[in-house]
């Protein structure tokens, strides 16, 4: 039977290593390793219009589409990425040009765009989003709202370089 002998020196070294590891985890934000790229969703590209303009808001507003954009692999946030958004709303159909708009991600890879309330189309309240700028592979998303009365919908992109 082997016996673990703790000396004062080994206890101090082990304790210092544990404290240093714990503190470095607090100082340096954790980066996700091996984050996989988002795949396009079936139906995500329905009624897509290339080059929708960057806008401050779509229509009269009242509903928020939000989300994040990160880099595949390390999960780092991607700033300045163009995300196009469109949906069937109280002010128009998802095929109508006025129902489309785009926004850019901020320094944290986050985006927000106000738009009219999304209403059910084909039985489901859903939005459409696209990353289509060319630096990364194109991705189309079609998230479904949990409840047609919700005032927000989030979608998250993890992009693979093109």
C-alpha positions in Angstrom: 0.0 0.0 0.0 1.4 3.4 -1.0 1.0 6.3 1.2 0.6 9.9 0.1 2.8 12.1 2.0 1.8 15.7 2.2 4.6 18.0 3.1 4.2 21.7 3.7 5.9 22.5 0.5 3.7 20.2 -1.7 0.6 21.6 0.0 1.7 25.2 -0.8 2.5 24.3 -4.4 -0.8 22.5 -5.0 -2.8 25.2 -3.3 -1.0 27.9 -5.3 -1.7 26.0 -8.6 -5.4 25.7 -7.7 -5.7 29.3 -6.8 -3.9 30.4 -10.0 -6.1 28.2 -12.1 -9.3 29.5 -10.4 -8.2 33.1 -10.7 -7.2 32.9 -14.4 -10.6 31.4 -15.1 -12.2 34.6 -13.6 -9.8 37.0 -15.4 -9.9 35.4 -18.9 -13.3 34.7 -20.3 -13.7 31.1 -21.3 -13.7 30.4 -25.1 -15.7 27.5 -26.3 -13.5 24.9 -28.0 -14.8 22.9 -30.9 -18.0 24.9 -31.5 -19.6 23.5 -34.6 -20.9 25.6 -37.5 -24.7 26.2 -37.7 -26.4 24.3 -40.5 -29.1 26.0 -42.7 -32.6 25.1 -41.6 -35.1 23.6 -44.0 -37.4 26.4 -45.2 -35.0 29.1 -44.0 -34.4 30.6 -47.5 -38.1 30.8 -48.4 -38.8 34.3 -49.8 -35.2 35.3 -49.4 -34.2 38.6 -51.2 -30.5 39.1 -51.7 -29.0 42.4 -50.6 -31.8 43.6 -48.4 -30.9 47.0 -47.1 -29.4 47.7 -43.6 -32.2 49.4 -41.7 -32.7 50.8 -38.2 -36.1 49.1 -38.0 -38.5 47.2 -40.2 -42.0 48.9 -40.3 -43.6 50.2 -37.2 -41.8 47.9 -34.8 -43.0 46.4 -31.5 -41.2 43.1 -31.8 -37.5 42.3 -31.4 -35.4 39.8 -33.4 -32.2 39.2 -31.5 -29.2 36.8 -31.6 -25.5 36.3 -31.7 -22.9 35.5 -34.3 -19.8 33.5 -33.4 -16.9 31.9 -35.2 -16.9 28.1 -35.6 -14.2 26.4 -33.7 -13.3 28.8 -31.0 -16.8 30.5 -30.5 -15.3 34.0 -30.7 -17.9 36.7 -31.2 -18.0 38.2 -34.8 -18.4 41.9 -35.0 -19.7 43.8 -38.1 -21.5 40.8 -39.6 -24.6 41.4 -41.7 -27.7 39.5 -40.7 -30.8 39.7 -42.9 -34.2 39.3 -41.2 -37.7 38.9 -42.7 -41.0 37.4 -41.6 -44.8 37.4 -42.0 -45.9 40.2 -39.7 -48.9 42.4 -38.9 -47.7 44.8 -41.6 -46.9 42.4 -44.5 -46.1 39.0 -45.9 -42.6 37.5 -45.8 -42.4 37.8 -49.6 -43.0 41.6 -49.5 -39.9 43.8 -49.9 -40.9 46.0 -46.9 -40.9 42.9 -44.7 -37.1 42.5 -45.2 -34.2 44.3 -43.6 -30.7 43.7 -42.4 -28.6 44.7 -39.4 -24.9 44.4 -38.3 -23.5 42.7 -35.2 -21.9 44.8 -32.5 -18.5 44.2 -30.9 -19.9 41.3 -28.9 -21.3 39.6 -32.0 -24.9 40.5 -30.9 -27.6 41.8 -33.1 -31.1 43.3 -32.5 -33.6 44.5 -35.0 -37.1 45.9 -34.2 -39.9 44.9 -36.6 -43.7 44.5 -36.6 -45.2 41.6 -34.6 -44.6 38.2 -36.2 -47.9 36.4 -37.0 -48.4 32.7 -37.9 -47.9 31.7 -41.5 -48.6 28.1 -42.5 -49.8 27.6 -38.9 -46.5 28.6 -37.2 -45.2 32.0 -36.1 -41.7 32.1 -37.3 -38.9 34.3 -38.5 -36.3 34.0 -41.2 -32.7 35.1 -40.9 -29.7 34.8 -43.2 -26.0 35.4 -43.0 -25.1 36.0 -46.6 -22.1 38.3 -46.8 -19.5 36.0 -48.3 -16.7 35.9 -45.7 -18.3 32.9 -44.2 -20.6 30.1 -45.5 -24.2 31.3 -46.1 -26.6 30.1 -43.4 -30.4 30.4 -43.4 -32.4 30.0 -40.2 -36.1 29.6 -39.6 -36.7 29.7 -35.8 -40.3 29.0 -34.6 -41.8 31.1 -31.8 -43.0 29.2 -28.7 -46.1 31.4 -28.6 -47.6 33.7 -31.2 -47.9 36.4 -28.5 -44.2 36.5 -27.8 -42.5 39.9 -28.4 -39.1 38.6 -29.1 -37.4 35.8 -31.0 -33.7 34.8 -30.8 -31.5 33.1 -33.3 -27.8 32.2 -33.1 -25.3 31.7 -35.8 -22.0 29.9 -35.6 -20.2 30.6 -38.9 -17.6 28.6 -40.9 -15.2 30.5 -43.1 -16.1 30.2 -46.8 
